[in-house]
Amino acid sequence: MKKIQILGTGCPKCNKLAENAEAAARELAIEYQLEKVTDINEMMKFGVMVTPALAIDGQVKVTGKVADVGDIKKMLA
């Protein structure tokens, strides 16, 4: 199972990134767990200074932008 984490404060961009990540996982038909990380201290543990950010299995893949579904599918594959 893939662990997908959205790091951000819940802003519209963060929510869009979460939607795109869920859509990508569904299209790939993979099992996943989506977690929204909103705590600033937790984000800093990832080294993230700009949100939104996307982490997959604990590794930060994207920061400061909303990745599209196609890009996220490549990261999950």
N, CA, C and O atoms as a CHARMM CRD file, in Angstrom:
* protein
*
  308
    1    1 MET  N      0.83600  -1.18100   0.00000 PROA 1      0.00000
    2    1 MET  CA     0.00000   0.00000   0.00000 PROA 1      0.00000
    3    1 MET  C      0.88200   1.24600   0.00000 PROA 1      0.00000
    4    1 MET  O      1.84800   1.33800   0.75700 PROA 1      0.00000
    5    2 LYS  N      0.53500   2.19800  -0.85900 PROA 2      0.00000
    6    2 LYS  CA     1.27200   3.45600  -0.93000 PROA 2      0.00000
    7    2 LYS  C      0.73700   4.42400   0.11800 PROA 2      0.00000
    8    2 LYS  O     -0.47000   4.50300   0.34800 PROA 2      0.00000
    9    3 LYS  N      1.63400   5.14800   0.73800 PROA 3      0.00000
   10    3 LYS  CA     1.22900   6.18600   1.68200 PROA 3      0.00000
   11    3 LYS  C      1.43300   7.53300   0.98100 PROA 3      0.00000
   12    3 LYS  O      2.55600   7.92100   0.65900 PROA 3      0.00000
   13    4 ILE  N      0.33100   8.22700   0.75700 PROA 4      0.00000
   14    4 ILE  CA     0.36200   9.52300   0.09100 PROA 4      0.00000
   15    4 ILE  C      0.08900  10.58300   1.14300 PROA 4      0.00000
   16    4 ILE  O     -0.91300  10.53100   1.85600 PROA 4      0.00000
   17    5 GLN  N      1.00000  11.54500   1.22600 PROA 5      0.00000
   18    5 GLN  CA     0.82800  12.61400   2.21100 PROA 5      0.00000
   19    5 GLN  C      0.79100  13.96600   1.50700 PROA 5      0.00000
   20    5 GLN  O      1.64100  14.27900   0.67300 PROA 5      0.00000
   21    6 ILE  N     -0.20700  14.75100   1.86200 PROA 6      0.00000
   22    6 ILE  CA    -0.31800  16.11000   1.35900 PROA 6      0.00000
   23    6 ILE  C      0.10400  17.02200   2.50200 PROA 6      0.00000
   24    6 ILE  O     -0.51400  17.01900   3.56700 PROA 6      0.00000
   25    7 LEU  N      1.14700  17.79400   2.28200 PROA 7      0.00000
   26    7 LEU  CA     1.65100  18.69100   3.31200 PROA 7      0.00000
   27    7 LEU  C      1.19900  20.10400   2.97900 PROA 7      0.00000
   28    7 LEU  O      1.56900  20.66400   1.94700 PROA 7      0.00000
   29    8 GLY  N      0.39600  20.66800   3.86600 PROA 8      0.00000
   30    8 GLY  CA    -0.09900  22.01800   3.64500 PROA 8      0.00000
   31    8 GLY  C     -1.13700  22.37800   4.68100 PROA 8      0.00000
   32    8 GLY  O     -1.56200  21.54500   5.48100 PROA 8      0.00000
   33    9 THR  N     -1.53500  23.62900   4.65200 PROA 9      0.00000
   34    9 THR  CA    -2.41900  24.15300   5.68600 PROA 9      0.00000
   35    9 THR  C     -3.89400  23.97900   5.37400 PROA 9      0.00000
   36    9 THR  O     -4.74700  24.42700   6.14000 PROA 9      0.00000
   37   10 GLY  N     -4.20200  23.33700   4.26300 PROA 10     0.00000
   38   10 GLY  CA    -5.60600  23.15800   3.89300 PROA 10     0.00000
   39   10 GLY  C     -6.09100  24.22200   2.91900 PROA 10     0.00000
   40   10 GLY  O     -7.29400  24.42200   2.75800 PROA 10     0.00000
   41   11 CYS  N     -5.16000  24.89700   2.27600 PROA 11     0.00000
   42   11 CYS  CA    -5.49500  25.93300   1.30700 PROA 11     0.00000
   43   11 CYS  C     -6.10100  25.29100   0.05000 PROA 11     0.00000
   44   11 CYS  O     -6.00700  24.07500  -0.12000 PROA 11     0.00000
   45   12 PRO  N     -6.72000  26.08600  -0.83000 PROA 12     0.00000
   46   12 PRO  CA    -7.29600  25.52500  -2.05800 PROA 12     0.00000
   47   12 PRO  C     -6.28900  24.71200  -2.88900 PROA 12     0.00000
   48   12 PRO  O     -6.64900  23.67900  -3.45400 PROA 12     0.00000
   49   13 LYS  N     -5.03300  25.17100  -2.96500 PROA 13     0.00000
   50   13 LYS  CA    -4.01700  24.42200  -3.72400 PROA 13     0.00000
   51   13 LYS  C     -3.73200  23.07500  -3.07000 PROA 13     0.00000
   52   13 LYS  O     -3.53500  22.07200  -3.75500 PROA 13     0.00000
   53   14 CYS  N     -3.71100  23.06000  -1.74700 PROA 14     0.00000
   54   14 CYS  CA    -3.47800  21.80600  -1.01400 PROA 14     0.00000
   55   14 CYS  C     -4.61100  20.81700  -1.29500 PROA 14     0.00000
   56   14 CYS  O     -4.37400  19.63000  -1.52100 PROA 14     0.00000
   57   15 ASN  N     -5.83400  21.32200  -1.27700 PROA 15     0.00000
   58   15 ASN  CA    -6.99000  20.46500  -1.53600 PROA 15     0.00000
   59   15 ASN  C     -6.97400  19.93500  -2.96000 PROA 15     0.00000
   60   15 ASN  O     -7.32600  18.77800  -3.19000 PROA 15     0.00000
   61   16 LYS  N     -6.57200  20.76400  -3.92300 PROA 16     0.00000
   62   16 LYS  CA    -6.50400  20.33100  -5.32200 PROA 16     0.00000
   63   16 LYS  C     -5.43300  19.25000  -5.47800 PROA 16     0.00000
   64   16 LYS  O     -5.63300  18.27200  -6.19800 PROA 16     0.00000
   65   17 LEU  N     -4.30000  19.43000  -4.80600 PROA 17     0.00000
   66   17 LEU  CA    -3.23800  18.42300  -4.87000 PROA 17     0.00000
   67   17 LEU  C     -3.74000  17.09900  -4.29900 PROA 17     0.00000
   68   17 LEU  O     -3.43600  16.03700  -4.84100 PROA 17     0.00000
   69   18 ALA  N     -4.50400  17.15300  -3.21500 PROA 18     0.00000
   70   18 ALA  CA    -5.07100  15.93900  -2.61800 PROA 18     0.00000
   71   18 ALA  C     -6.03100  15.26900  -3.60000 PROA 18     0.00000
   72   18 ALA  O     -6.00300  14.05000  -3.76200 PROA 18     0.00000
   73   19 GLU  N     -6.87500  16.06100  -4.25200 PROA 19     0.00000
   74   19 GLU  CA    -7.80200  15.50900  -5.25200 PROA 19     0.00000
   75   19 GLU  C     -7.03800  14.83100  -6.38100 PROA 19     0.00000
   76   19 GLU  O     -7.38400  13.72300  -6.79400 PROA 19     0.00000
   77   20 ASN  N     -5.99800  15.49700  -6.88100 PROA 20     0.00000
   78   20 ASN  CA    -5.20600  14.93200  -7.98100 PROA 20     0.00000
   79   20 ASN  C     -4.50400  13.64600  -7.56100 PROA 20     0.00000
   80   20 ASN  O     -4.43200  12.69500  -8.34100 PROA 20     0.00000
   81   21 ALA  N     -3.99000  13.61000  -6.34200 PROA 21     0.00000
   82   21 ALA  CA    -3.29800  12.41400  -5.84600 PROA 21     0.00000
   83   21 ALA  C     -4.27100  11.24500  -5.73000 PROA 21     0.00000
   84   21 ALA  O     -3.94000  10.11800  -6.09900 PROA 21     0.00000
   85   22 GLU  N     -5.47000  11.51600  -5.21700 PROA 22     0.00000
   86   22 GLU  CA    -6.47800  10.45000  -5.10700 PROA 22     0.00000
   87   22 GLU  C     -6.90000   9.95400  -6.48400 PROA 22     0.00000
   88   22 GLU  O     -7.05500   8.75200  -6.69700 PROA 22     0.00000
   89   23 ALA  N     -7.08200  10.87400  -7.40600 PROA 23     0.00000
   90   23 ALA  CA    -7.47400  10.48600  -8.76500 PROA 23     0.00000
   91   23 ALA  C     -6.39400   9.61800  -9.41200 PROA 23     0.00000
   92   23 ALA  O     -6.70600   8.62400 -10.06700 PROA 23     0.00000
   93   24 ALA  N     -5.14400   9.98700  -9.23100 PROA 24     0.00000
   94   24 ALA  CA    -4.03100   9.21900  -9.80100 PROA 24     0.00000
   95   24 ALA  C     -3.99500   7.81100  -9.22700 PROA 24     0.00000
   96   24 ALA  O     -3.82900   6.84000  -9.96600 PROA 24     0.00000
   97   25 ALA  N     -4.14900   7.69500  -7.91900 PROA 25     0.00000
   98   25 ALA  CA    -4.11700   6.37700  -7.26700 PROA 25     0.00000
   99   25 ALA  C     -5.29400   5.51800  -7.73500 PROA 25     0.00000
  100   25 ALA  O     -5.13800   4.32100  -7.97300 PROA 25     0.00000
  101   26 ARG  N     -6.46200   6.13100  -7.86400 PROA 26     0.00000
  102   26 ARG  CA    -7.63700   5.38400  -8.33700 PROA 26     0.00000
  103   26 ARG  C     -7.44300   4.91100  -9.77600 PROA 26     0.00000
  104   26 ARG  O     -7.77100   3.77300 -10.11200 PROA 26     0.00000
  105   27 GLU  N     -6.90800   5.79100 -10.62100 PROA 27     0.00000
  106   27 GLU  CA    -6.69700   5.41500 -12.02600 PROA 27     0.00000
  107   27 GLU  C     -5.70400   4.26600 -12.15200 PROA 27     0.00000
  108   27 GLU  O     -5.82500   3.42800 -13.04600 PROA 27     0.00000
  109   28 LEU  N     -4.72200   4.22900 -11.25500 PROA 28     0.00000
  110   28 LEU  CA    -3.74600   3.13400 -11.26800 PROA 28     0.00000
  111   28 LEU  C     -4.27000   1.89400 -10.54900 PROA 28     0.00000
  112   28 LEU  O     -3.65100   0.83000 -10.58900 PROA 28     0.00000
  113   29 ALA  N     -5.41500   2.04600  -9.89200 PROA 29     0.00000
  114   29 ALA  CA    -6.04400   0.94700  -9.12800 PROA 29     0.00000
  115   29 ALA  C     -5.08900   0.37700  -8.08700 PROA 29     0.00000
  116   29 ALA  O     -4.97600  -0.83900  -7.93100 PROA 29     0.00000
  117   30 ILE  N     -4.39800   1.27500  -7.37400 PROA 30     0.00000
  118   30 ILE  CA    -3.50000   0.82500  -6.31300 PROA 30     0.00000
  119   30 ILE  C     -4.13300   1.12500  -4.95700 PROA 30     0.00000
  120   30 ILE  O     -4.95100   2.03300  -4.81000 PROA 30     0.00000
  121   31 GLU  N     -3.72300   0.33000  -3.97900 PROA 31     0.00000
  122   31 GLU  CA    -4.17400   0.59100  -2.61900 PROA 31     0.00000
  123   31 GLU  C     -3.34200   1.74600  -2.08500 PROA 31     0.00000
  124   31 GLU  O     -2.12700   1.80100  -2.27500 PROA 31     0.00000
  125   32 TYR  N     -4.02600   2.66900  -1.41000 PROA 32     0.00000
  126   32 TYR  CA    -3.30400   3.81900  -0.88600 PROA 32     0.00000
  127   32 TYR  C     -3.96500   4.31400   0.39000 PROA 32     0.00000
  128   32 TYR  O     -5.12900   4.03500   0.67400 PROA 32     0.00000
  129   33 GLN  N     -3.18400   5.05000   1.13200 PROA 33     0.00000
  130   33 GLN  CA    -3.68000   5.72900   2.32500 PROA 33     0.00000
  131   33 GLN  C     -3.31300   7.19100   2.13000 PROA 33     0.00000
  132   33 GLN  O     -2.14700   7.51900   1.91100 PROA 33     0.00000
  133   34 LEU  N     -4.30500   8.06900   2.20800 PROA 34     0.00000
  134   34 LEU  CA    -4.06300   9.50200   2.04700 PROA 34     0.00000
  135   34 LEU  C     -4.07700  10.16800   3.41700 PROA 34     0.00000
  136   34 LEU  O     -5.00100   9.98500   4.21000 PROA 34     0.00000
  137   35 GLU  N     -3.04500  10.93200   3.66700 PROA 35     0.00000
  138   35 GLU  CA    -2.94200  11.65600   4.93900 PROA 35     0.00000
  139   35 GLU  C     -2.65700  13.11700   4.64300 PROA 35     0.00000
  140   35 GLU  O     -1.78400  13.43900   3.83800 PROA 35     0.00000
  141   36 LYS  N     -3.39900  13.99600   5.29800 PROA 36     0.00000
  142   36 LYS  CA    -3.14200  15.42700   5.16400 PROA 36     0.00000
  143   36 LYS  C     -2.34400  15.87800   6.38200 PROA 36     0.00000
  144   36 LYS  O     -2.79900  15.76300   7.52000 PROA 36     0.00000
  145   37 VAL  N     -1.15900  16.38700   6.12100 PROA 37     0.00000
  146   37 VAL  CA    -0.27300  16.85200   7.18700 PROA 37     0.00000
  147   37 VAL  C     -0.40300  18.37500   7.25300 PROA 37     0.00000
  148   37 VAL  O      0.05500  19.08300   6.35700 PROA 37     0.00000
  149   38 THR  N     -1.03100  18.87100   8.32000 PROA 38     0.00000
  150   38 THR  CA    -1.26500  20.30800   8.43900 PROA 38     0.00000
  151   38 THR  C     -0.41300  20.95200   9.53200 PROA 38     0.00000
  152   38 THR  O     -0.37500  22.17700   9.64600 PROA 38     0.00000
  153   39 ASP  N      0.26300  20.14300  10.32700 PROA 39     0.00000
  154   39 ASP  CA     1.08100  20.65900  11.42200 PROA 39     0.00000
  155   39 ASP  C      2.42100  21.17300  10.87200 PROA 39     0.00000
  156   39 ASP  O      3.15900  20.44400  10.21000 PROA 39     0.00000
  157   40 ILE  N      2.71100  22.43700  11.16200 PROA 40     0.00000
  158   40 ILE  CA     3.93400  23.06500  10.65500 PROA 40     0.00000
  159   40 ILE  C      5.17600  22.28600  11.08900 PROA 40     0.00000
  160   40 ILE  O      6.10200  22.10800  10.29600 PROA 40     0.00000
  161   41 ASN  N      5.20400  21.82400  12.33200 PROA 41     0.00000
  162   41 ASN  CA     6.37600  21.09300  12.82000 PROA 41     0.00000
  163   41 ASN  C      6.56900  19.78100  12.06800 PROA 41     0.00000
  164   41 ASN  O      7.70000  19.38700  11.78300 PROA 41     0.00000
  165   42 GLU  N      5.46800  19.10500  11.74600 PROA 42     0.00000
  166   42 GLU  CA     5.56500  17.86700  10.96600 PROA 42     0.00000
  167   42 GLU  C      6.10700  18.16400   9.57300 PROA 42     0.00000
  168   42 GLU  O      6.95000  17.42500   9.06600 PROA 42     0.00000
  169   43 MET  N      5.62500  19.25000   8.94500 PROA 43     0.00000
  170   43 MET  CA     6.11000  19.61800   7.61700 PROA 43     0.00000
  171   43 MET  C      7.60700  19.89000   7.64800 PROA 43     0.00000
  172   43 MET  O      8.33500  19.51700   6.72800 PROA 43     0.00000
  173   44 MET  N      8.06100  20.54300   8.71200 PROA 44     0.00000
  174   44 MET  CA     9.48800  20.87100   8.81300 PROA 44     0.00000
  175   44 MET  C     10.33900  19.61400   8.94100 PROA 44     0.00000
  176   44 MET  O     11.49100  19.60500   8.50700 PROA 44     0.00000
  177   45 LYS  N      9.78900  18.54900   9.53200 PROA 45     0.00000
  178   45 LYS  CA    10.51600  17.27500   9.61500 PROA 45     0.00000
  179   45 LYS  C     10.80000  16.73000   8.21900 PROA 45     0.00000
  180   45 LYS  O     11.79600  16.03900   8.00300 PROA 45     0.00000
  181   46 PHE  N      9.91500  17.04700   7.27500 PROA 46     0.00000
  182   46 PHE  CA    10.12300  16.62500   5.88100 PROA 46     0.00000
  183   46 PHE  C     11.06500  17.58600   5.15400 PROA 46     0.00000
  184   46 PHE  O     11.49200  17.30200   4.03500 PROA 46     0.00000
  185   47 GLY  N     11.38900  18.71200   5.77700 PROA 47     0.00000
  186   47 GLY  CA    12.21900  19.72200   5.12900 PROA 47     0.00000
  187   47 GLY  C     11.42300  20.59300   4.16500 PROA 47     0.00000
  188   47 GLY  O     12.00200  21.25200   3.30200 PROA 47     0.00000
  189   48 VAL  N     10.11500  20.59900   4.30500 PROA 48     0.00000
  190   48 VAL  CA     9.26200  21.35500   3.40300 PROA 48     0.00000
  191   48 VAL  C      9.07200  22.76900   3.93900 PROA 48     0.00000
  192   48 VAL  O      8.62700  22.96500   5.07000 PROA 48     0.00000
  193   49 MET  N      9.41900  23.75300   3.10600 PROA 49     0.00000
  194   49 MET  CA     9.26000  25.14700   3.49900 PROA 49     0.00000
  195   49 MET  C      8.17300  25.83500   2.66700 PROA 49     0.00000
  196   49 MET  O      7.65900  26.88300   3.05800 PROA 49     0.00000
  197   50 VAL  N      7.82500  25.24700   1.52500 PROA 50     0.00000
  198   50 VAL  CA     6.82400  25.82000   0.62400 PROA 50     0.00000
  199   50 VAL  C      5.72900  24.78600   0.40400 PROA 50     0.00000
  200   50 VAL  O      6.00600  23.63400   0.06900 PROA 50     0.00000
  201   51 THR  N      4.48300  25.20800   0.59500 PROA 51     0.00000
  202   51 THR  CA     3.36100  24.29900   0.38400 PROA 51     0.00000
  203   51 THR  C      2.59600  24.72300  -0.86000 PROA 51     0.00000
  204   51 THR  O      2.72500  25.86900  -1.29000 PROA 51     0.00000
  205   52 PRO  N      1.81000  23.84100  -1.44600 PROA 52     0.00000
  206   52 PRO  CA     1.58700  22.47400  -0.99700 PROA 52     0.00000
  207   52 PRO  C      2.75600  21.56900  -1.37200 PROA 52     0.00000
  208   52 PRO  O      3.55600  21.89200  -2.24900 PROA 52     0.00000
  209   53 ALA  N      2.83500  20.45200  -0.70200 PROA 53     0.00000
  210   53 ALA  CA     3.86600  19.46400  -1.00900 PROA 53     0.00000
  211   53 ALA  C      3.22900  18.07600  -1.01000 PROA 53     0.00000
  212   53 ALA  O      2.23400  17.81800  -0.33200 PROA 53     0.00000
  213   54 LEU  N      3.83600  17.20400  -1.78800 PROA 54     0.00000
  214   54 LEU  CA     3.36600  15.82400  -1.91400 PROA 54     0.00000
  215   54 LEU  C      4.49700  14.88600  -1.52000 PROA 54     0.00000
  216   54 LEU  O      5.60700  14.98200  -2.04300 PROA 54     0.00000
  217   55 ALA  N      4.20400  13.97600  -0.59400 PROA 55     0.00000
  218   55 ALA  CA     5.17500  12.94500  -0.22000 PROA 55     0.00000
  219   55 ALA  C      4.54200  11.58700  -0.48900 PROA 55     0.00000
  220   55 ALA  O      3.36300  11.36700  -0.21400 PROA 55     0.00000
  221   56 ILE  N      5.34500  10.68900  -1.03000 PROA 56     0.00000
  222   56 ILE  CA     4.90000   9.31900  -1.27600 PROA 56     0.00000
  223   56 ILE  C      5.83400   8.39200  -0.52500 PROA 56     0.00000
  224   56 ILE  O      7.04900   8.41700  -0.72100 PROA 56     0.00000
  225   57 ASP  N      5.25300   7.57700   0.33700 PROA 57     0.00000
  226   57 ASP  CA     6.02300   6.65900   1.18300 PROA 57     0.00000
  227   57 ASP  C      7.13900   7.39000   1.93100 PROA 57     0.00000
  228   57 ASP  O      8.25500   6.88800   2.05600 PROA 57     0.00000
  229   58 GLY  N      6.81200   8.58700   2.42600 PROA 58     0.00000
  230   58 GLY  CA     7.75900   9.32700   3.25000 PROA 58     0.00000
  231   58 GLY  C      8.77000  10.17100   2.50600 PROA 58     0.00000
  232   58 GLY  O      9.55800  10.88200   3.13000 PROA 58     0.00000
  233   59 GLN  N      8.76600  10.10600   1.16300 PROA 59     0.00000
  234   59 GLN  CA     9.71600  10.88200   0.37500 PROA 59     0.00000
  235   59 GLN  C      8.98300  12.03400  -0.31100 PROA 59     0.00000
  236   59 GLN  O      7.98100  11.82200  -0.99400 PROA 59     0.00000
  237   60 VAL  N      9.48900  13.24800  -0.12400 PROA 60     0.00000
  238   60 VAL  CA     8.88400  14.42200  -0.75300 PROA 60     0.00000
  239   60 VAL  C      9.16600  14.39100  -2.25100 PROA 60     0.00000
  240   60 VAL  O     10.31600  14.28300  -2.67600 PROA 60     0.00000
  241   61 LYS  N      8.10700  14.48500  -3.03800 PROA 61     0.00000
  242   61 LYS  CA     8.22500  14.42300  -4.49600 PROA 61     0.00000
  243   61 LYS  C      7.99400  15.78000  -5.15300 PROA 61     0.00000
  244   61 LYS  O      8.59600  16.07800  -6.18500 PROA 61     0.00000
  245   62 VAL  N      7.12400  16.60800  -4.56200 PROA 62     0.00000
  246   62 VAL  CA     6.76900  17.89400  -5.14800 PROA 62     0.00000
  247   62 VAL  C      6.60100  18.91300  -4.03100 PROA 62     0.00000
  248   62 VAL  O      6.00500  18.61300  -2.99700 PROA 62     0.00000
  249   63 THR  N      7.12300  20.11000  -4.23800 PROA 63     0.00000
  250   63 THR  CA     6.87200  21.19900  -3.28700 PROA 63     0.00000
  251   63 THR  C      6.51500  22.47100  -4.04300 PROA 63     0.00000
  252   63 THR  O      7.04300  22.74300  -5.12200 PROA 63     0.00000
  253   64 GLY  N      5.61400  23.23700  -3.45900 PROA 64     0.00000
  254   64 GLY  CA     5.29500  24.55600  -3.97300 PROA 64     0.00000
  255   64 GLY  C      4.43000  24.61300  -5.21200 PROA 64     0.00000
  256   64 GLY  O      4.25700  25.68300  -5.79400 PROA 64     0.00000
  257   65 LYS  N      3.88000  23.47300  -5.63100 PROA 65     0.00000
  258   65 LYS  CA     2.99700  23.50300  -6.79800 PROA 65     0.00000
  259   65 LYS  C      2.01400  22.34300  -6.73800 PROA 65     0.00000
  260   65 LYS  O      2.18100  21.39200  -5.97400 PROA 65     0.00000
  261   66 VAL  N      0.99400  22.45300  -7.56300 PROA 66     0.00000
  262   66 VAL  CA    -0.01700  21.39900  -7.65900 PROA 66     0.00000
  263   66 VAL  C      0.35700  20.51100  -8.84800 PROA 66     0.00000
  264   66 VAL  O      0.20000  20.90800 -10.00300 PROA 66     0.00000
  265   67 ALA  N      0.84900  19.31700  -8.55800 PROA 67     0.00000
  266   67 ALA  CA     1.18500  18.36900  -9.61800 PROA 67     0.00000
  267   67 ALA  C     -0.10400  17.84500 -10.24100 PROA 67     0.00000
  268   67 ALA  O     -1.10300  17.64600  -9.54900 PROA 67     0.00000
  269   68 ASP  N     -0.07300  17.62400 -11.56100 PROA 68     0.00000
  270   68 ASP  CA    -1.28400  17.10800 -12.20600 PROA 68     0.00000
  271   68 ASP  C     -1.36000  15.58700 -12.06600 PROA 68     0.00000
  272   68 ASP  O     -0.40000  14.92700 -11.66800 PROA 68     0.00000
  273   69 VAL  N     -2.51500  15.06500 -12.40000 PROA 69     0.00000
  274   69 VAL  CA    -2.78100  13.63400 -12.21500 PROA 69     0.00000
  275   69 VAL  C     -1.74400  12.77900 -12.94800 PROA 69     0.00000
  276   69 VAL  O     -1.25800  11.79100 -12.39700 PROA 69     0.00000
  277   70 GLY  N     -1.40500  13.14900 -14.17600 PROA 70     0.00000
  278   70 GLY  CA    -0.43100  12.39000 -14.96500 PROA 70     0.00000
  279   70 GLY  C      0.93800  12.31200 -14.29100 PROA 70     0.00000
  280   70 GLY  O      1.56500  11.25300 -14.25400 PROA 70     0.00000
  281   71 ASP  N      1.39000  13.44600 -13.76100 PROA 71     0.00000
  282   71 ASP  CA     2.69500  13.46900 -13.08400 PROA 71     0.00000
  283   71 ASP  C      2.66800  12.60200 -11.82800 PROA 71     0.00000
  284   71 ASP  O      3.62000  11.87500 -11.54400 PROA 71     0.00000
  285   72 ILE  N      1.57800  12.68500 -11.08500 PROA 72     0.00000
  286   72 ILE  CA     1.47400  11.90200  -9.84700 PROA 72     0.00000
  287   72 ILE  C      1.41700  10.41200 -10.15600 PROA 72     0.00000
  288   72 ILE  O      1.97500   9.60300  -9.41400 PROA 72     0.00000
  289   73 LYS  N      0.74900  10.04500 -11.24200 PROA 73     0.00000
  290   73 LYS  CA     0.70900   8.62700 -11.63600 PROA 73     0.00000
  291   73 LYS  C      2.10600   8.10500 -11.88000 PROA 73     0.00000
  292   73 LYS  O      2.41600   6.97800 -11.49200 PROA 73     0.00000
  293   74 LYS  N      2.97400   8.90900 -12.52600 PROA 74     0.00000
  294   74 LYS  CA     4.36500   8.49000 -12.77600 PROA 74     0.00000
  295   74 LYS  C      5.10300   8.28400 -11.45700 PROA 74     0.00000
  296   74 LYS  O      5.90000   7.35700 -11.31700 PROA 74     0.00000
  297   75 MET  N      4.82800   9.16500 -10.48800 PROA 75     0.00000
  298   75 MET  CA     5.50000   9.05600  -9.18900 PROA 75     0.00000
  299   75 MET  C      5.03800   7.82400  -8.42800 PROA 75     0.00000
  300   75 MET  O      5.82200   7.22200  -7.69300 PROA 75     0.00000
  301   76 LEU  N      3.79200   7.44400  -8.59200 PROA 76     0.00000
  302   76 LEU  CA     3.23400   6.29200  -7.87600 PROA 76     0.00000
  303   76 LEU  C      3.59700   4.96500  -8.53100 PROA 76     0.00000
  304   76 LEU  O      3.64100   3.93100  -7.86600 PROA 76     0.00000
  305   77 ALA  N      3.85300   4.99700  -9.82300 PROA 77     0.00000
  306   77 ALA  CA     4.08900   3.75000 -10.57700 PROA 77     0.00000
  307   77 ALA  C      5.40800   3.09800 -10.18100 PROA 77     0.00000
  308   77 ALA  O      5.76200   2.04700 -10.71400 PROA 77     0.00000
